[in-house]
Amino acid sequence: MADYVVRVGDREFRVAVAEESGGLKVTVRDEVFFIDFARLEAEPRLSLILKAGPGAAGGVSVEVVRDERGRLYPGGIPLDTEVLAARLAALEQVRRGAEAGSGRPVEVKAPMPGLVVRVGAEPGQAVRRGHVLVVLQAMKMENELSAPRDGTVRDVRVRPGQAVDHGEVLAVLE
Amino acid sequence: MNGIFSRVLIANRGEIAVRVIRACRDLGISPVAVYSEVDRQALHVRLADEAYLLGPAPARESYLNIERIIELAHQAGAEAIHPGYGFLSENAEFAEACARAGIVFIGPPPEALRAAGEKTAAKELARRVGVPLVPGSDGPVSDEEALWIAGQIGYPVVIKAAAGGGGKGMRIVRSPNELPSALRLARSEALSAFGDDSVYIEKYIDPARHVEVQVLCDAHGKCIHLGERECSIQRRYQKLIEESPSPIVDPALRAEMGEAALAIFRAAGYVNAGTCEFIVGPDRKFYFLEVNARIQVEHPVTEQVTGIDLVVEQIKLAAGYRLEYDQKDIIQRGWALECRVYAEDPDNNFLPSPGQVVALREPAGPGIRVDSGLYLGQRVTIDYDPMLSKVIAWGRDRREAIARMLRALDEYEVAGPKTTIPFHRAVLRDPRFQAGEFDTGYVARHWQGVPVPEDLLVKAAVAAAVDFHRRPKVVTGERPAAGQVQESPWKVAGRWAALRSR
């Protein structure tokens, strides 16, 4: 028997898994399933048959892609997923609590590789949510990246004409 | 076939290159592919009989490199070039270069391309033959002229790139103080997309529906139309869902729009396949928008309802064949829809979402057609347009076409880049869409992204937990007690890295 905290996107679920003679017994939110679990051999897919009882012949069939980074694609929708033993999750919670309320700065990152066409703010400038900070050209389109909240621009790390990578920090807001 | 080409070079990539390869095969023609360095593994390269390297990834050095493409056509012994859509498809200089090189350009003659494909020239043509135009500037405008004209015709107005299409360099402006920045953005986009920053301005019809008419003209003076396509579901002025027929077009309006389109194509001396785009206002009055002098992305919906293969027709018309149909032979049967699958995040403003395709399952079954360049392991890069594939559904009526499309979309799985598939699932289930009540503002007005259904989240959580539980555990340092769960080291490392960066 093991307790896990599973983060799927921005949601969190507690899932208990136990090895039983008929397969895996899984408890999630008061629901109990007996699961026939298979990892496909030639594809990065998981297949689960959720049965109501250990003796049941079958039940709900679930298939989900899992890439090598652990991201799941239920219904083809990519969701970052993380599984933690419940006790580690509790430790992390304590640590996070201590850091909360410090008003951490927000990093505005490039959502894809591209070319900076224009910069819409200077360090020290006060901006409202939605103010265009950087215009990034990629896939033939100009994409406006705007401030996710009100704040002051602490740092602008790119210049027009500069090529940036996916995830690169373009500006910092505080 | 008699006198048809034996070899055709396809100067394009992605799904349209695959589509043209299929048309070539149906005609017994040997297809020749060209590709850029990043497309070495692409489907069109592998499906063609021969494949030739163009050059580095940037389009200017590959799919837009006229000299290189013609040189390769000679090398391969191709008698004709099919340009697909985008890239060189509406480039009159390319059509002329083909002619000089003794190669047939599968598209309209250069003069017709100039007369119909360039927006301001096409408007002049429409005016001459009496097709109604949206009020606006007669041609490219300076910033000062734009301000003056906008004041005359009244806001909202729309700025468009004179040389462009596909919504690039296009901006809606609702008040005079928005105009300067909109002009700047439009010119900059137009310059980078088309190498020309000239823009024009016209009144913005609202609510508007986008309806276009497919036309075929042979080199012997016959022009027919194949009915309309409705393409009002758009984002950033780019089409996402198309259908034929249109829910708002009845036989009388169809005949009227068809005649208007034919008048323009005849006046342009047009040969080959082309489309006349119209805007239809709330009063069902229609206005000429532009001519697309090429095969269009959404051509399959017309093929599904008319039974005519438009790409095959293009090749035959370019070889000088006569049209085998009269207008009375064109009958629209049933209903067809198309959903475009883009590597874009519909939950984040449709921003491009590059990445590697790690799993793929394409839909099939009755009434479903998938035009796709996708393959497992494909790296979707930012070098080109992010459209990956198209799902086309046919049914006896609109309701059946929608039901089949939903079945196909639910089957369709592209894992890796985010795609527009969840967007399509939501729109096709929207009662407003099902009732045919929408306009070009639908996405901007109604689309807010869709939350992932709760049961999918629960199932994903269970799958993740079980997968983690059943993963071979790596023992490091002290041996775990019997039954104790050991974490894999990469997982722990990843998590602590994440904690440090907070």
Interface residues (C-beta under 8 A of the other chain):
Chain A: A2 Y4 V6 V8 G9 R11 F13 V15 V17 L24 V26 V28 R29 F33 I35 F37 R39 E43 P44 R45 L46 L48 L50 V62 V64 V65 R66 D67 E68 G70 L72 Y73 P74 G75 G76 I77 P78 L79 T81 E82 V83 L84 A85 L88 E92 R95 R96 E99 R104 P111 M112 P113 G114 V117 Q137 A138 M139 K140 M141 E142 N143 H166
Chain B: K168 L185 S188 E189 S192 A193 R236 D345 N348 N349 L351 P352 S353 P354 V358 A359 I382 Y384 D385 P386 D410 Y412 E413 V414 A415 G416 K418 T419 I421 P422 V452 P453 L456 L457 V458 K459 A460 A461 V462 A463 A464 A465 V466 D467 F468 H469 R470 V485 E487 K491 R495 L499 R502
